[in-house]
Amino acid sequence: MSKKRYPGVRPFETADKDLFFGRDRDVQELSVLIALEKMVVLFGKSGYGKSSLINAGIVPYLAAQTIDEESGWTTVVMRPGSYTEGASLAPVDNLLLRLQEKAPAAKPDGFMGDIPPQPLLWHEFKRRQVERPSRYLLIFDQFEEFFTYPLIQQEAFKAELAELLYVDMPQSVREAAKGLDKSDRQLLSEPLDVKALFVIRADRLSLLDTLKDRLPAILHKRYELKALSEQQAREAIEKPAQQQGDFVSPPFRYSPEALRLMVEKLSESKSGVYRSGVEAFQLQILCEYLEGEIVAGHIPGQLVQPSHFADKINAIFEGYYQRLLGKLPGQVSKATHTLIEESLIFEDGQTGESRRLSVDADVLVQRYAHLGISRDTLQALENAFLLRREANSMGGFSYELSHDTLLAPILKLKAGRTAQEAALAERQAARRRQRRLLTARGLALLSLATVIAIVVNVIILRNDAVEARKVAEKEKTKAERALESVLKAQQAKEKTEFGVRLERIAQVLRGGNCPDQGQLLDLDTMRVRHAADAVLQQKIKTVTDQLTNCR
């Protein structure tokens, strides 16, 4: 199956190593640090490409350094995943599962069968060392997720990992080894060659302090993955487009001006005030979009020019989530909105912080079957790289958002939709109040007419025509004044309610969005209806002046 040259939201995999460019120096420097140290921490901002550096950089680089079995690296990559009660494997069990997948071991035999299986990690790695010596690199990717697990599981993992990394022979094993012959004891006493690489977001680096009681040197050796420099960004943009192979697009090129503009735009801060490095995630989104334009035949001669993206670069980034959903059928797209916002994102109402959640596939299907969500739907979302799938402790799979960078556009879209729904509810409530007011006014007028009729009839019965006319005129005047008071009250209420709606329109504009057609019609209606109200007209004009791009 043909593959894309740029993975977009999906991190690079080891199979993508020939498309991974711009990080050669980081790969070499981090590899040297790993070779020299027992523990290393790789940290960087979300979206800088830490997982890609591990998968397509470090893992294949170390594999290429292998000369023979004994000198070769066995890399075991474990991602904790956000904790879900009853579904998530404990970190120790998760690591053992990844170890068995990467380096299967036979059942214990010989003297290892007589050795206590505790500490568990030490015992499992020692079994493999006895069978076939090797160097191990344990890579704990997205390690910030580890801290969502119960404390008892965190403590167990710390204790096991400390024994594995720092203890040549645990005391329980030492006691059991007294009955072994000299050669077996010698095998047991040979130090394990195991190193650990912790990969964590920069804003979660302080969480590693909680591991210092068991792993005191955990923060001594750190490597920061920074944003791509201009030269690194150019390599990451240009070189994948030139590769030969089975790709969805033919080889293509970027004009010098297009390349310059891409790097310039990608390295701008959000405010545009200063220049920073290039975020790998945004670079991949832009390049993936342009590759799609090549495939669609929208770029003549397979040469990307500034005109192909310059006027819509911001929309390409902000609309990435919408474009992913736009590839799905309408009903599925709507259901996916609900599934992601309700079940796959946690929002802290106090801190405003948000994070991804991992949820079992069966739970998602059961919860949203009424909206048309099925296993096929989840598979389609995975194929679109909107969701990522991981094996769980239940023998099935859990799903989560594919990347933290998707959180912001999803929550922004949710906020905009919530505001529109609130505005619609307010308009409906206002119409209901207006209908009730009109009904009350009609009943008041009917009651007033009835009173007038009774008064007139009484006067007629007293054969006092003159007095009847006077009384009738007085009652008519009262009725007119009462009606005028009702109308004034209605107008005042209408202005007050419109003031609320006018403020909602202003909020929508401050959020960078446009009011819907109902709000625009309401604005025009009130401008005509209250043309004589100078104060209200000024407020309407203030809002109308901001609608230039919305009409």
NORLINZI-V306658 format. One line per field, one symbol per residue. phi: phi as a letter, one per 30 degrees, with the letter a starting at -180 (. if undefined). psi: psi as a letter, one per 20 degrees, with the letter a starting at -180 (. if undefined). burial: # if it has 9 or more other C-alpha atoms within 8 Angstrom, else .. A space follows every 10 residues. Layout:
phi->???
psi->???
burial->???
This chain:
phi->.dbddbdidd ddcedcedcc bjbedddddd dddddccdbb ccblddjdjd ddeddccded ddddddcbdd cdcccccbce iddbeibddd eddddddddd ddbebddebi dddccedcdd deddddeddd daeacccccc dhdededcde eddddddedd dddddccdbe dddedddddd dddddddddd ddcbbbbccb dddceddded cddcbdcdcd cbbcdcddde dddddddddd dcdcldcdbd ebbcdedddd ddddddcddd didbcbdcde ddeddddddd ddddddidbd ihbdceddae dbddddddcd dddddddcee ddddddeded ddccbccddd cidbadccbe eddddddbed cjdbdddddd ddddidcbcb dbddicbcca edaeddeddd dddddddddd dddddddddd dddddddddd dddddddddd ddddeddddd ddhcdddddd dddddddddd dddddddddd dddddddded dddddddddd diccdddddd dddddddddc ddcddddddd dedddccedc d
psi->pqrqhpichp qqrhijhijo qikggggggh hggghhqhpq ppqrqpiikg hggggifggh ghhiipgrgh iqpopopppg qppopihpqq hghgghghgh hhmqqrqprb hhiippjpqg ggghhhghhg goqrppopon qlihhhjiqq hhhggggggg hggghipgoq hhhgghihjq rghhhgghip qqnpqpoppq qhjjhihihi ihhhmhjhjh oqpporqprg ggggghgggh iiqqanrhqr qrrpqhhggg hghgghiqrh ijhrparpph ghghgghhgh hhhghijioq jkoprhiiig jkhhhgghjg ghhghiiqqg hhgghggggg hhhjpppohg ijqqrqqppq ghggghhjhi jjprhhghgh hghjkhqqpq qrijjbqqqr qhqhiigghg hggggghggg hggghggghg hghgghghgh gghghggghg gggggghggg hjkmgghggg gggghggggg gghhgggghg gggggghhhg hhhgghgggh jjrqqrhggg ggggghgghl hiohghhggg hgghhjjgji .
burial->...######. ####.##.## ###...#..# #.##..#### ########## ########## ###..#.... ########.# ###...##.. ##.###.### .#........ ....##..#. #########. ..######## #######.#. ..##.##### #####..### ..##.##... ...##..... .#.####### ##.##..#.. ##..#..##. ###.#.##.# .######### ##....###. #####..##. #.#..####. ......#### ########## #####...#. .#####..#. ..#..##.## #..###.... .##.##..## #.####.... ...####### #..##..##. .##...##.. ##..#####. .#...##### ##.####.## #..#.#..## ..#..#...# ......#... #...#..#.. .#..##..## ...#...#.. ##..##..#. ..#..#...# ......##.. ##.###.##. ....#...## ..#..##..# ......#..# ..#...#... .
